[in-house]
Amino acid sequence: MRLRDRGVRGGRQMRGGPMERTSDTRRAREARRAAAEPGRRPGPEPGGEGTDAPESAEAAEPGTGRAGEGGAPAPRGRRRPRWPRWVRRGVLAVVLAVLLPLIAAETALRVAYAGDPAEGTFTRNRDAIWLGHAWVDGRKDDADLAAFARRLRDTGIRDLYVHTGPLEHDGTLPKALYPRARWLIEGVHRTLPGIRVQAFLGDVLATESPDGMRLERPATRAAVVRSARQVLDAGYDGVHLDLEPLHSGDRHYLGLLDDLRRVTRDRHAQLSVAAHQIDPLPGFHSFWGAVTGHPKWWSQEFFGQVARRVDQIAVMSYDTMQPLRSTYGGYVAQQTALALEVTPPTTDLLMGLPFFHENRFGHWAHAETVPAAVRGVRLGLSRTDADRARFGVALYVDFAATEADWRAYREGWVR
C-alpha cells in the first residue's frame, strides 16, 4: 500500500532562499540600464513596484547560450546523456530479433486456422473425458450418475479418466482415497454399456523443484506399478497416468511405461497417458527450458516413443499462451498434425479440449475455446490423416464444463 505524503505540496518558500530585492538594488539597476540606453528614464521595472520580473528574455531562459547581463554568456543547462549509437542499434536489433520471429509464428498459426475441414472429420466414438475426484470419494450419488449418463448418451465418449490419486511421492496409493470406486465402476457399466472407467493417477515430479516424485529411483517406479495393480484389482478398466512436469527424453518414464504395459496387457486393461504438447519448432523445448527453467514441450521423437508404449495418448492441448481464437485454433491444428505423424495406427490419439475457463499467464479463456479447439482438431486431421480410425478428443474437465462447452462439442465434433 502506498502511503500519502503528509507534507504540503508547493509549500511556501523557506526563509533564507531568494528574497525580494530592495528598492536600492532596483534603483541601481535602473541607473545602469538608463546609462546603457540613451533616452530611457529611470523608473520602476515593468510590472510595477515590488515585482521581480526577469530583466530580459535571455535572463529568463538559462541554458539557451544567449548573452546575459553585461554580455557574459549565460550558463548552458545540463543535457541528458545520450546512449552511444551502437548501443541504441544493438537494443533495436535485439527487440527485432525477438518480435519478428514471434510475429511470423503467430501469422503462421492464423494461416493454419484458415480453410475448411474435410468432410467426415467428426467423432470416431473414441473420445474421453477427465472426471474429478468427487466421483470416487463419496460426494456423488445415484442421482448424479443418472444425470451424467443422460449427458453422455449419443456422444462419442468411450473412456472416463476418473481422478483416483494423487499418488504419494514414493509411488504408493492410499486405498482411503477412493472408497466409492466400486460403486462408480458398476454404475457406469450398468447404465452406460461399453464405456470404460480408467483410474486417473497423477503426481508432481521433482524435475523443477526439490519436492515431488523421483522417477530415477527404482523403488518409486516399482511402487507405481503396484499402485496400478491395486486399482485394477478394484475393478477399473485401465490406468491413466499423468505425471508433470515431465521433461522430454526422460528414459525412466519410458521404462515405467514398459513395466506398466506388461501389467495392463496381462489384465486385458487399457494403459493411457496425458501427454505434453510437441515442439512447435524443432528443439524449442531446449530453448524454452534454458530461458525459463520449464521446458514445457516434448520433442516429436519423444512423443512418438511414448505413443508406441501405450494404448491411448491424450495431448493436453490447452494452456498454450495463445492470445486469439484464431492463433489458438491454428496451434491445435499444428499439434494435431505433429502428433498424427508419430503416433502408430495401433494407438488411440486424443486431442484435449478446454472444458474450463481461467485467465492467467498461459491460458486466456476468450482465446482457448471449445469451438476453436474443435475446428483446429478437424483441420489438423484433414491435412494429415483424414481417415484415421483410432482418433478422438478428450474433454477437460467435467466439473468446470458449461452448457456452452457441451453444446460446442456436440455441434462441432459429434454431429
RODO-2510 file (C-alpha; in nm, 4 decimals, decimal comma):
residues 415
     n   res          X          Y          Z
     1     m     0,0000     0,0000     0,0000
     2     r     0,1249     0,3412    -0,0879
     3     l     0,1188     0,5973     0,1932
     4     r     0,0165     0,9524     0,1223
     5     d     0,2781     1,2182     0,1590
     6     r     0,1733     1,4335     0,4585
     7     g     0,3933     1,7235     0,3555
     8     v     0,2495     2,0326     0,1861
     9     r     0,2782     2,0307    -0,1886
    10     g     0,4001     2,3570    -0,3348
    11     g     0,4617     2,4950     0,0157
    12     r     0,5750     2,8428     0,0955
    13     q     0,9313     2,9455     0,0237
    14     m     1,1587     2,8792     0,3202
    15     r     1,3421     3,1727     0,4787
    16     g     1,6971     3,2056     0,3584
    17     g     1,6020     3,1479    -0,0020
    18     p     1,5734     3,4091    -0,2773
    19     m     1,4053     3,7227    -0,1396
    20     e     1,2558     4,0341    -0,2959
    21     r     1,5250     4,2784    -0,3953
    22     t     1,5444     4,6099    -0,2044
    23     s     1,4445     4,9379    -0,3652
    24     d     1,8122     5,0464    -0,3597
    25     t     1,9044     4,7498    -0,5753
    26     r     1,6269     4,8353    -0,8152
    27     r     1,7314     5,1963    -0,8410
    28     a     2,0939     5,0999    -0,9088
    29     r     1,9863     4,8589    -1,1784
    30     e     1,7660     5,1214    -1,3415
    31     a     2,0501     5,3677    -1,3431
    32     r     2,2780     5,1228    -1,5201
    33     r     2,0081     5,0471    -1,7728
    34     a     1,9436     5,4179    -1,8388
    35     a     2,3129     5,4741    -1,8976
    36     a     2,3222     5,1874    -2,1432
    37     e     2,0048     5,3015    -2,3242
    38     p     2,0061     5,6736    -2,4135
    39     g     1,6657     5,8337    -2,3827
    40     r     1,5425     5,5925    -2,1166
    41     r     1,4444     5,7482    -1,7885
    42     p     1,4975     5,5663    -1,4635
    43     g     1,1724     5,4282    -1,3197
    44     p     1,0011     5,1198    -1,1948
    45     e     1,0516     4,7939    -1,3802
    46     p     0,7697     4,6677    -1,5958
    47     g     0,5213     4,5003    -1,3697
    48     g     0,5247     4,7724    -1,1056
    49     e     0,6777     4,8190    -0,7636
    50     g     0,7784     4,5070    -0,5799
    51     t     0,7871     4,2739    -0,8763
    52     d     1,0794     4,0511    -0,9529
    53     a     1,0407     4,0029    -1,3266
    54     p     1,3386     3,8912    -1,5312
    55     e     1,5379     4,1664    -1,6999
    56     s     1,5240     4,0129    -2,0455
    57     a     1,4161     3,7095    -2,2367
    58     e     1,7734     3,5885    -2,2246
    59     a     1,7795     3,6050    -1,8483
    60     a     1,4516     3,4122    -1,8298
    61     e     1,5886     3,1310    -2,0470
    62     p     1,9054     2,9989    -1,8886
    63     g     2,0919     2,7485    -2,0911
    64     t     1,9990     2,8946    -2,4298
    65     g     2,3526     3,0122    -2,4907
    66     r     2,2452     3,3735    -2,5397
    67     a     2,4297     3,6645    -2,3829
    68     g     2,3249     3,7526    -2,0270
    69     e     2,3663     4,0762    -1,8368
    70     g     2,6876     4,2544    -1,9142
    71     g     2,7459     4,0457    -2,2283
    72     a     2,8577     3,7406    -2,0357
    73     p     2,7336     3,4133    -2,1839
    74     a     2,4510     3,2535    -1,9844
    75     p     2,5311     2,9122    -1,8429
    76     r     2,4047     2,6224    -2,0528
    77     g     2,1530     2,3781    -1,8994
    78     r     2,2663     2,0241    -1,8216
    79     r     2,1725     1,7867    -2,1009
    80     r     2,0727     1,4252    -2,0508
    81     p     2,3458     1,1848    -2,1520
    82     r     2,2663     1,0063    -2,4777
    83     w     2,3414     0,6397    -2,5353
    84     p     2,6053     0,5775    -2,7990
    85     r     2,4669     0,4980    -3,1405
    86     w     2,5983     0,1416    -3,1345
    87     v     2,4139     0,0749    -2,8076
    88     r     2,0844     0,2043    -2,9494
    89     r     2,1279    -0,0058    -3,2604
    90     g     2,2091    -0,3125    -3,0521
    91     v     1,8940    -0,2738    -2,8423
    92     l     1,6856    -0,2315    -3,1574
    93     a     1,8408    -0,5415    -3,3095
    94     v     1,7589    -0,7485    -3,0003
    95     v     1,3978    -0,6257    -2,9975
    96     l     1,3565    -0,7078    -3,3655
    97     a     1,5217    -1,0464    -3,3197
    98     v     1,2543    -1,1320    -3,0616
    99     l     0,9500    -0,9681    -3,2201
   100     l     0,9927    -1,0648    -3,5841
   101     p     1,0030    -1,4439    -3,5277
   102     l     0,7117    -1,4117    -3,2854
   103     i     0,5053    -1,2157    -3,5371
   104     a     0,5954    -1,4658    -3,8082
   105     a     0,4962    -1,7601    -3,5873
   106     e     0,1624    -1,6058    -3,4894
   107     t     0,0903    -1,5235    -3,8524
   108     a     0,1629    -1,8842    -3,9480
   109     l    -0,0823    -2,0058    -3,6833
   110     r    -0,3556    -1,7780    -3,8156
   111     v    -0,2925    -1,9145    -4,1634
   112     a    -0,3127    -2,2699    -4,0248
   113     y    -0,6602    -2,1871    -3,8918
   114     a    -0,7860    -2,0925    -4,2380
   115     g    -0,9638    -2,3220    -4,4797
   116     d    -1,2368    -2,5826    -4,4450
   117     p    -1,2077    -2,9193    -4,2680
   118     a    -1,2583    -3,2289    -4,4799
   119     e    -1,5962    -3,3974    -4,4898
   120     g    -1,6366    -3,6744    -4,2381
   121     t    -1,3823    -3,5426    -3,9877
   122     f    -1,6097    -3,5997    -3,6904
   123     t    -1,6085    -3,8312    -3,3903
   124     r    -1,4901    -4,1876    -3,4293
   125     n    -1,6596    -4,2762    -3,0978
   126     r    -1,3235    -4,2945    -2,9218
   127     d    -1,3490    -3,9741    -2,7188
   128     a    -1,2746    -3,9435    -2,3464
   129     i    -1,3392    -3,7103    -2,0542
   130     w    -1,1402    -3,6355    -1,7399
   131     l    -1,3537    -3,6574    -1,4245
   132     g    -1,2896    -3,5040    -1,0826
   133     h    -1,2229    -3,6881    -0,7565
   134     a    -1,5780    -3,6312    -0,6311
   135     w    -1,6900    -3,9404    -0,8264
   136     v    -1,4955    -4,1794    -0,6010
   137     d    -1,4690    -4,0079    -0,2614
   138     g    -1,8389    -4,0097    -0,1697
   139     r    -1,9569    -3,6694    -0,2896
   140     k    -2,1536    -3,8086    -0,5856
   141     d    -2,4646    -4,0252    -0,5609
   142     d    -2,7042    -4,2223    -0,7812
   143     a    -2,8849    -3,9101    -0,8993
   144     d    -2,5564    -3,7571    -1,0142
   145     l    -2,4655    -4,0734    -1,2024
   146     a    -2,8056    -4,0896    -1,3720
   147     a    -2,7761    -3,7262    -1,4852
   148     f    -2,4222    -3,7872    -1,6115
   149     a    -2,5354    -4,0951    -1,8036
   150     r    -2,8001    -3,8860    -1,9806
   151     r    -2,5330    -3,6304    -2,0648
   152     l    -2,3060    -3,8886    -2,2253
   153     r    -2,5646    -4,0691    -2,4355
   154     d    -2,5367    -4,0008    -2,8088
   155     t    -2,1839    -3,8597    -2,7743
   156     g    -1,8559    -4,0136    -2,8886
   157     i    -1,7232    -4,0660    -2,5338
   158     r    -1,5897    -4,4143    -2,4697
   159     d    -1,3442    -4,3666    -2,1785
   160     l    -1,3708    -4,1966    -1,8405
   161     y    -1,0436    -4,0882    -1,6768
   162     v    -1,1538    -4,0714    -1,3123
   163     h    -0,9186    -3,8951    -1,0716
   164     t    -0,8341    -4,1679    -0,8203
   165     g    -0,4996    -4,0473    -0,6834
   166     p    -0,2978    -3,8482    -0,6293
   167     l    -0,0099    -4,0852    -0,5874
   168     e     0,2232    -4,0300    -0,2961
   169     h     0,5697    -3,9076    -0,3913
   170     d     0,7010    -4,2590    -0,3229
   171     g     0,4587    -4,4052    -0,5793
   172     t     0,2112    -4,5588    -0,3365
   173     l    -0,1664    -4,5021    -0,3428
   174     p    -0,3714    -4,4954    -0,0196
   175     k    -0,6908    -4,7001    -0,0618
   176     a    -0,8785    -4,4490     0,1518
   177     l    -0,8695    -4,2049    -0,1408
   178     y    -1,1267    -4,3948    -0,3490
   179     p    -1,3878    -4,5582    -0,1212
   180     r    -1,6666    -4,5289    -0,3829
   181     a    -1,4720    -4,6576    -0,6839
   182     r    -1,6604    -4,9880    -0,6983
   183     w    -1,9972    -4,8059    -0,6887
   184     l    -1,8940    -4,5835    -0,9815
   185     i    -1,7498    -4,8632    -1,1956
   186     e    -2,0523    -5,0894    -1,1539
   187     g    -2,2913    -4,7996    -1,2085
   188     v    -2,1225    -4,6933    -1,5324
   189     h    -2,1128    -5,0488    -1,6646
   190     r    -2,4821    -5,0847    -1,5852
   191     t    -2,6110    -4,7515    -1,7208
   192     l    -2,3548    -4,6882    -1,9962
   193     p    -2,2617    -5,0225    -2,1535
   194     g    -1,9375    -5,0162    -2,3492
   195     i    -1,7877    -4,7199    -2,1624
   196     r    -1,4632    -4,7922    -1,9764
   197     v    -1,3613    -4,6450    -1,6410
   198     q    -0,9896    -4,5807    -1,6042
   199     a    -0,8100    -4,4795    -1,2835
   200     f    -0,6531    -4,1365    -1,3346
   201     l    -0,3278    -4,1439    -1,1304
   202     g    -0,1030    -3,8403    -1,1164
   203     d     0,1631    -3,6619    -0,9179
   204     v     0,4092    -3,3743    -0,9359
   205     l     0,7587    -3,4728    -1,0427
   206     a     1,0708    -3,3368    -0,8773
   207     t     1,2057    -3,2134    -1,2103
   208     e     1,1858    -2,8394    -1,1432
   209     s     1,1694    -2,8292    -0,7618
   210     p     1,3120    -3,0433    -0,4810
   211     d     0,9656    -3,1674    -0,3811
   212     g     0,7877    -3,4375    -0,5807
   213     m     0,8137    -3,7878    -0,7207
   214     r     1,1575    -3,9036    -0,8354
   215     l     1,1291    -4,1445    -1,1257
   216     e     1,5031    -4,2081    -1,1237
   217     r     1,4505    -4,4211    -0,8106
   218     p     1,3744    -4,7858    -0,8967
   219     a     1,1755    -4,8283    -0,5740
   220     t     0,9444    -4,5416    -0,6734
   221     r     0,8769    -4,6856    -1,0184
   222     a     0,8089    -5,0274    -0,8666
   223     a     0,5592    -4,8680    -0,6268
   224     v     0,3755    -4,7010    -0,9159
   225     v     0,3408    -5,0408    -1,0841
   226     r     0,1989    -5,1874    -0,7607
   227     s    -0,0485    -4,8982    -0,7438
   228     a    -0,1605    -4,9823    -1,0973
   229     r    -0,2252    -5,3431    -0,9948
   230     q    -0,4124    -5,2120    -0,6916
   231     v    -0,6645    -5,0085    -0,8948
   232     l    -0,7121    -5,2871    -1,1471
   233     d    -0,7921    -5,5189    -0,8549
   234     a    -1,0583    -5,2629    -0,7527
   235     g    -1,2328    -5,3152    -1,0864
   236     y    -1,1011    -5,0317    -1,3057
   237     d    -1,0796    -5,0985    -1,6792
   238     g    -0,7443    -4,9267    -1,7170
   239     v    -0,4807    -4,6917    -1,5804
   240     h    -0,4433    -4,3317    -1,6950
   241     l    -0,1100    -4,1765    -1,5915
   242     d    -0,0444    -3,8029    -1,5626
   243     l     0,2978    -3,7055    -1,4247
   244     e     0,4050    -3,3415    -1,4580
   245     p     0,6258    -3,1600    -1,5380
   246     l     0,7781    -3,4416    -1,7390
   247     h     1,0809    -3,3379    -1,9397
   248     s     1,1364    -3,4595    -2,2918
   249     g     1,3630    -3,7629    -2,3224
   250     d     1,3063    -3,8977    -1,9694
   251     r     1,4220    -4,2591    -2,0041
   252     h     1,2978    -4,3504    -1,6548
   253     y     0,9445    -4,2599    -1,7656
   254     l     0,9769    -4,4787    -2,0737
   255     g     1,0949    -4,7663    -1,8567
   256     l     0,7985    -4,7155    -1,6237
   257     l     0,5590    -4,7327    -1,9204
   258     d     0,7166    -5,0603    -2,0325
   259     d     0,6603    -5,2082    -1,6854
   260     l     0,3009    -5,0811    -1,6693
   261     r     0,2186    -5,2127    -2,0161
   262     r     0,3109    -5,5648    -1,9123
   263     v     0,0692    -5,5396    -1,6195
   264     t    -0,2224    -5,3950    -1,8178
   265     r    -0,1818    -5,6431    -2,1030
   266     d    -0,1913    -5,9334    -1,8612
   267     r    -0,5195    -5,7933    -1,7235
   268     h    -0,6623    -5,7045    -2,0682
   269     a    -0,6822    -5,3471    -1,9435
   270     q    -0,6033    -5,0114    -2,1002
   271     l    -0,2893    -4,8036    -2,0443
   272     s    -0,3276    -4,4358    -2,1290
   273     v    -0,1271    -4,1214    -2,0557
   274     a    -0,1750    -3,7452    -2,0556
   275     a     0,0944    -3,6043    -2,2830
   276     h     0,2706    -3,2694    -2,3070
   277     q     0,2499    -3,0666    -2,6260
   278     i     0,5023    -3,1168    -2,9057
   279     d     0,7726    -2,8665    -3,0007
   280     p     0,6087    -2,6073    -3,2287
   281     l     0,9592    -2,5583    -3,3713
   282     p     1,2341    -2,8233    -3,3685
   283     g     1,4224    -2,8177    -3,0395
   284     f     1,2011    -2,5453    -2,8927
   285     h     1,1740    -2,7232    -2,5565
   286     s     1,5512    -2,6884    -2,5118
   287     f     1,5435    -2,3147    -2,5833
   288     w     1,2423    -2,2548    -2,3592
   289     g     1,3942    -2,4607    -2,0788
   290     a     1,7165    -2,2623    -2,0938
   291     v     1,5256    -1,9325    -2,0785
   292     t     1,2556    -2,0183    -1,8215
   293     g     1,3682    -2,3369    -1,6458
   294     h     1,0458    -2,5070    -1,7640
   295     p     1,0852    -2,6872    -2,0995
   296     k     0,7051    -2,7436    -2,1294
   297     w     0,7122    -2,9189    -2,4694
   298     w     0,8288    -3,2634    -2,5764
   299     s     1,0269    -3,3325    -2,8870
   300     q     0,8250    -3,5033    -3,1589
   301     e     1,0588    -3,8010    -3,1358
   302     f     0,9961    -3,8455    -2,7624
   303     f     0,6207    -3,8105    -2,8157
   304     g     0,6384    -4,0986    -3,0628
   305     q     0,8380    -4,3093    -2,8164
   306     v     0,5680    -4,2607    -2,5553
   307     a     0,2833    -4,3233    -2,8027
   308     r     0,4312    -4,6606    -2,9027
   309     r     0,4227    -4,7805    -2,5408
   310     v     0,0557    -4,7109    -2,4589
   311     d    -0,2957    -4,7858    -2,5809
   312     q    -0,4070    -4,4214    -2,5692
   313     i    -0,2239    -4,0903    -2,5616
   314     a    -0,4184    -3,7723    -2,4803
   315     v    -0,2492    -3,4439    -2,5680
   316     m    -0,3058    -3,1636    -2,3164
   317     s    -0,3651    -2,9167    -2,5999
   318     y    -0,4604    -2,6224    -2,3800
   319     d    -0,2621    -2,3738    -2,1683
   320     t    -0,0931    -2,2653    -2,4895
   321     m    -0,0223    -1,8933    -2,4209
   322     q    -0,2131    -1,8042    -2,7385
   323     p    -0,3910    -1,4649    -2,7264
   324     l    -0,6525    -1,5131    -3,0020
   325     r    -0,9031    -1,7794    -3,1033
   326     s    -0,7535    -1,7941    -3,4488
   327     t    -0,3981    -1,8472    -3,3263
   328     y    -0,5136    -2,0996    -3,0659
   329     g    -0,7119    -2,2924    -3,3264
   330     g    -0,4137    -2,2825    -3,5607
   331     y    -0,1912    -2,4068    -3,2796
   332     v    -0,4246    -2,7020    -3,2126
   333     a    -0,4257    -2,7814    -3,5864
   334     q    -0,0456    -2,7819    -3,5810
   335     q    -0,0304    -3,0004    -3,2687
   336     t    -0,2794    -3,2461    -3,4184
   337     a    -0,0694    -3,2832    -3,7322
   338     l     0,2568    -3,3233    -3,5392
   339     a     0,1040    -3,5899    -3,3138
   340     l    -0,0525    -3,7816    -3,6024
   341     e     0,2819    -3,8024    -3,7793
   342     v     0,4442    -4,0060    -3,4992
   343     t     0,1559    -4,1910    -3,3313
   344     p     0,1290    -4,5506    -3,4575
   345     p    -0,2085    -4,6542    -3,6044
   346     t    -0,2499    -4,9065    -3,3222
   347     t    -0,2616    -4,6291    -3,0573
   348     d    -0,5608    -4,4047    -2,9908
   349     l    -0,4618    -4,0381    -3,0293
   350     l    -0,6848    -3,7940    -2,8409
   351     m    -0,6587    -3,4149    -2,8570
   352     g    -0,7594    -3,2235    -2,5423
   353     l    -1,0481    -2,9741    -2,5422
   354     p    -1,0557    -2,6947    -2,2797
   355     f    -1,3744    -2,7520    -2,0767
   356     f    -1,2591    -2,4940    -1,8192
   357     h    -1,2408    -2,1162    -1,8012
   358     e    -0,9456    -1,9365    -1,6444
   359     n    -0,7465    -1,6234    -1,7142
   360     r    -0,3803    -1,6368    -1,6222
   361     f    -0,0439    -1,6433    -1,7897
   362     g    -0,0516    -1,9296    -2,0353
   363     h    -0,4290    -1,9544    -2,0664
   364     w    -0,6817    -1,6986    -2,1903
   365     a    -1,0423    -1,8101    -2,1715
   366     h    -1,1509    -1,5800    -2,4559
   367     a    -0,8980    -1,7482    -2,6881
   368     e    -0,8906    -2,1121    -2,5762
   369     t    -1,2484    -2,2088    -2,6533
   370     v    -1,4068    -2,5408    -2,7438
   371     p    -1,5219    -2,4233    -3,0906
   372     a    -1,1700    -2,3035    -3,1764
   373     a    -1,0149    -2,6285    -3,0500
   374     v    -1,2628    -2,8494    -3,2387
   375     r    -1,2060    -2,6602    -3,5609
   376     g    -0,8293    -2,6859    -3,5117
   377     v    -0,8538    -3,0601    -3,4494
   378     r    -1,0591    -3,1121    -3,7649
   379     l    -0,8193    -2,9033    -3,9744
   380     g    -0,5129    -3,0911    -3,8483
   381     l    -0,6842    -3,4247    -3,9042
   382     s    -0,7966    -3,3209    -4,2541
   383     r    -0,4485    -3,2212    -4,3638
   384     t    -0,2618    -3,5178    -4,2185
   385     d    -0,4728    -3,8344    -4,1936
   386     a    -0,8415    -3,7625    -4,2503
   387     d    -0,9408    -4,1293    -4,2445
   388     r    -0,7591    -4,2147    -3,9229
   389     a    -0,9812    -4,4525    -3,7210
   390     r    -0,8123    -4,4516    -3,3791
   391     f    -0,8581    -4,0816    -3,3134
   392     g    -1,0704    -3,8658    -3,0856
   393     v    -1,0869    -3,5745    -2,8443
   394     a    -1,0578    -3,5643    -2,4645
   395     l    -1,2645    -3,3189    -2,2590
   396     y    -1,1015    -3,1458    -1,9601
   397     v    -1,2704    -3,1279    -1,7105
   398     d    -1,6254    -3,2324    -1,6098
   399     f    -1,6777    -3,0127    -1,3021
   400     a    -1,5777    -2,6897    -1,4828
   401     a    -1,7721    -2,7518    -1,8061
   402     t    -2,0571    -2,5226    -1,9082
   403     e    -2,3619    -2,5935    -2,1213
   404     a    -2,1946    -2,3920    -2,3972
   405     d    -1,8908    -2,6252    -2,3841
   406     w    -2,1051    -2,9358    -2,4180
   407     r    -2,3063    -2,7801    -2,6994
   408     a    -1,9912    -2,6807    -2,8897
   409     y    -1,8536    -3,0340    -2,8544
   410     r    -2,1772    -3,1872    -2,9825
   411     e    -2,2337    -2,9448    -3,2683
   412     g    -1,8721    -2,9196    -3,3817
   413     w    -1,7482    -3,2755    -3,3342
   414     v    -2,0280    -3,5241    -3,2639
   415     r    -2,2852    -3,4012    -3,5240
***
